[in-house]
Amino acid sequence: MSEKSVPFSKQQLESFEKQWPTPFHIYDEEGIKENARRLNRAFAWNRGFRNYFAVKACPNPVLLRIVAAEGFGGDCSSLPELEMCERMGVTGESVMFTSNDTPAEEFVKAKAMGAVINLDDIRHIDFLERVAGLPELVCCRYNPGPLKGGNAIIGKPEEAKYGFTREQLFEGYRKLRDGGVKRFGLHTMVASNELNPQYFIDTAVLLFDLAVEIQKKLGITFEFINLGGGIGIPYRPGQEAVDLERVGAGVAEAYRERLIGQGHPDLKIYLECGRMVTGPYGFLVSRVRHLKETYKSYAGLDACMANLMRPALYGAYHHITVMGKESEPHTVIYDVTGSLCENNDKFAVDRELPVLEVGDMVVIHDAGAHGHAMGFQYNGKLRSAEILSRADGSAVEIRRAETIDDYFATLDFAAAAALPL
Ligand SMILES: *Cc1c(COP(=O)(O)O)cnc(C)c1O
């Protein structure tokens, strides 16, 4: 069971706050590293196993380097993500390019970097060939449609915009083979924030069976199978983290029986997890700015949905710890809000918390993925700093807070001021 504890003391956070006023995001470097190692160990049975960190979860070059040092690649779906990887020395086949509705220049860039191109659609074969030429290695994204149950965030596969149908996959690999492609990968991504370990094992079985069928029909063999991302994290106290050892062992068993046992040669297993890599190791630190009693009790923070919009976007639960009041009884029901002029700018609705006072420090958990990354500037709200905490108790800034000048940077005030009033 997850207990939802904060890996920093109140004194530590208060000392960081002197340099970086709240709100700020803080990431636990050791936590990220240990977790990356745990994932690698769970799949150590597979030669060439690799997790491609989904850069979108937390696009910060320092965090990218940290996970790359643990052997992770980068999973990208835009030009800036590709470029961030390249600048950080994550390039060539250490990059998986899994995009959809892809612009030509992204295929050109991915091909130039030697990234593994994962196609989302059968028509992209011709498109890629025309704009960049077919690379030696190509992967296709499978959408199993009704053959696989979906989950809440991605939804049912047959309603999802991603991937090839089963029929298109056979046609696509034939076309690629006949077009001179020599090396092949197979990918699917059907879950998001899934906590059931069996789900990932079932996905592996589905792909292994499919790979064997394609091998037999088309005479091609796969160099890797990418099981996608989607490993969930226990946002709520009482939820259990995915047992990675169990997933690794279950996939290993399926690999032996359904793939090797069926005559397919050894291949590499890839994942492209983002959320589970940084999510639980990132925290949004904020202070209570105002308290308000009307029909409900409100605690207004100095953070808002510009810093973390998952609760507003998905109704997602994020645990909240009030620093220094961890053992006090949770006797008051609050809506914990930000200052945006949007009624859904709430980090929590009807949350039982200790009695709050103005100035209390609150820590919002599991903000390390799709937290800062999803931030926006609506209503003139600026995105906060990102801080990395080190094993020795020190901390460094890995992204400064935005300023009003950043917010205005794309505007031309002089041209506006020249207009008649
Ligand atoms: C978002 C995404 C991922 C990462 O998903 P997580 O839930 O963060 O593990 C992986 N692959 C693709 C194609 C994605 O869009």
The ligand as a Gaussian input file, in Angstrom:
#p B3LYP/6-31G(d) Opt

LIG

0 1
 C        1.738000       9.367000     -23.422000
 C        2.352000       8.256000     -24.152000
 C        3.210000       7.370000     -23.513000
 C        3.478000       7.439000     -22.042000
 O        2.377000       7.105000     -21.304000
 P        2.484000       7.027000     -19.697000
 O        1.069000       6.863000     -19.288000
 O        3.088000       8.294000     -19.273000
 O        3.323000       5.845000     -19.407000
 C        3.807000       6.396000     -24.248000
 N        3.581000       6.280000     -25.561000
 C        2.760000       7.099000     -26.222000
 C        2.576000       6.906000     -27.671000
 C        2.118000       8.109000     -25.546000
 O        1.307000       8.926000     -26.208000

